């Protein structure tokens, strides 16, 4: 997920909270609250990789499909997932722009 998408989602949520009366933002700088929240989320989120970084990780996860390998028992022991479980997890990581 790109930085701009995350900031847009945060800004939208803040606006919705303001409109519903759940919060009042008094900072006159547009986007300041969303930027602060984004910077905080960025410190703990693994989802803010660039498309090429995420692509490299996905390729590494899928290397077993290319014949690089461990037998099924060692694969599960080392990776912590079966090959099928890893395939499902890797499919969830595909970024839109990759």
N, C-alpha and C positions, 0 to 999 in steps of 0.2 A: 504494500500500500504506500503510495507516495506521500511525501510531506504535505503537499498542498491538499490532498484529499482528507488527510487527518485533520488539518487545520479547518477546512471547510465544515467537516462534521462537527467539530467542537464548537465552531462559531454558530452553526445552526442550532445546536442543543442549547447554547447560552441564550440565543435569541428566543427560542421557544420557552425557556424558563422565565425570561423577562416578560414575555407576552402573557404568560399564565399567572404572573405575579408571584412566582416562587422565589425569584431573586431580583435584586436591583443592582445594576452595574452603574457605578458612578465615575468610572475612569473615562475621561474624555477621549482617550486615544482608541480609535477603532481597532478592534482585534487584539488589544493588549491582554485581555483575560484569556482569550483563546490561545494566544502565543505562550503565555505563562503555563497554561494547562498542557499545551503541546510539549514544551520543554521538560515538564515534569514527567509526562508519559514517555517521552523519548528515552529517559534514563532507565526505564524498566521494560520497554517494549521491544521484542525481537522482530516486530513487523515493519520496522523502518529501514530496511535494507534497500539499496538501489536495485533496480531490475537486474543488472548484471551480477550483483552479489547474490541475490536470491536465485538467479538462474544457475550460478555455479554450485550453490548448495543443493539445488534440485538435481542437477546433473550428478553430483557426488552421491546423493541418495539413490539415484537410479542406476548407478554403475553396476550393481548386481545383475541388472537386466541385460547388460552387454557381455556377460560371461566372466566378469571379474568376480572371483568368488571365494566364498566360504560355503561349506556344506550347510544344510538347513539348521542343524543343531548349533554349530559354531556361530552362524549368522545371528540366530535368536539370542544366544548367550552374549555376544559382543555388542550387537546393535540394541537389543532390548525389545525388539519387535520381530514378528515373523516377516517374511518377504511380502506377503499380502498386506499385512498391517502397515508396513512401511510404504507400500505403493499407494494405499489410501491416504496416508498422512502427507506424502509428497504431492499428491494431486490437489490437496487443499492449499498448497503454497503457491500455486501458479499465479503470478501477477498478471494483471490485465495487459500491461504494455510489453510483456516479454514475448 
